């Protein structure tokens, strides 16, 4: 917070407001609302079960307290993230399987 409090966001917001013809106050409210709800948006996107699984992986590693446990947790989290990225990385991916490409 201290680091970002040195930056004045108003010049950027004023230019964006002017260029997009959006009132400055409305733009600031939008940005703050998006920021404030980003955690909820993320939870809705990946679902509570995945978030709980990820949290449990971290809790177990921290409880074990070893570098080996943390490395196993890292590998498990990496696998979950790779799974979540499939629809982002593969434009032909669809739930239930890939869409057949036209010849």
Protein Blocks (a to p, Z undefined) as FASTA:
>chain_A
ZZmmmpcfklmmmmmmmmnopafklmmmmmmmmmmmmmmmmmmmnopklmmmmmmmmmmm
mmnopaklmmmmmmmmmmmmmmmmmmmmmmkbcehiacdddZZ
